[in-house]
Every structure is written in structure tokens, then in C-alpha cells.
Amino acid sequence: MMQTNKSPTKKPAGPGAEQVANPFLDTEFYARMRTYTEREPAVVKELRAIAERGPGKLSLDPRFAPSLQCLRDTVKKGLTLAEMFSRIAAGTEKGMWEPWMAAFGLELRGVNYAQTGKRNACIAIDMRVGSKANAMFGKAFLPNWRSLVSEDCYALHIENADDVTSKAYAIFYLDPDPK
């Protein structure tokens, strides 16, 4: 009697499906890859892996995301980013935050400055090759910061992961709705 080997059945991708692993979360792997890959192609490879995996949604609020700690501690224009986030969430000093956030490589989108209710501030972190956040993450010795940030963020906006010049953002919400 012969037994035949059956190929393993694939599980259908659905809401309960497991996310694809991102090898760039491992700093040692990233360092090894960078020894034989130039900067721009390395970022393209990392963005492709991030796009395949999707957002991790581990810490939606940038005030508490572990991957943004080095940014929150940085002082620009006399304030730390943590203080800026707190003031935005409190609704103080309307409209002056956009140029200040640009120094961190961040964009502030869609803030509700009404006296009551949540701010619903959308913070977008530029993850492109020439991002201003590169320098701050570099000083903290986090070469794979894009992968780390994508694990914490709520959403990703990557136009074309195969192109160095395309836009790539990680989206956080300052005071997300508890849903």
C-alpha cells in the first residue's frame, strides 16, 4: 500500500488571518542587509515589507507609542514633541503647530479646535528616504525606525512601495475614539 503526500492546505486570508512577518523589525537583520545594499534600495525593500504586513496598531496615540520615544524627547523651537502633543490634545495655541511639527518630519492633519469634544488630530510621519525624522531616529541608533513605527501606527499610506520618490506615511491619532 502506497501513501501519497498531500500538499498542506492554505488557510484563507480573512479577518482572523495572521499578518505577514516583517524581517526588518530585527535590527541585526537590517544591519546585515545594509552592508550589501545601498540606502535607497534598502528603504524600498523595507517599505515593501511594511506595505505587505500593514499597520500593527499596537499604540495608536503618538504620546504613548514606544517607537516614537526618541522623537518625543527631542527639543525643537523650545518645546519637546511630547509637550506639543499634549498642547494639541488640550486644544491650546490653535493653528501654530503645523510649521513646528514639520521640523520633526510630521504633518498635522484634521484637528478639531472646538472647545468641547475630542481633537481627533491625525499625525502623519513621513517615512520617505529624505524624511526629517531620519536624523532623529539615526541619533537614537534606530536604523529600522520605519518598521518599528509601522508596528505602532493606526494606518499606513504608501503610494508605491517600489519607488524611492513615492509618498509613505504612518498615521497616528492623538486622542483616538475608544472603539
Beta strands, then each sheet from edge to edge (+ up, - down):
strand 1: 75-76
strand 2: 79-80
strand 3: 106-109
strand 4: 122-126
strand 5: 155-158
strand 6: 168-173
sheet 1: 1+ 2-
sheet 2: 3+ 4- 6+ 5-
end
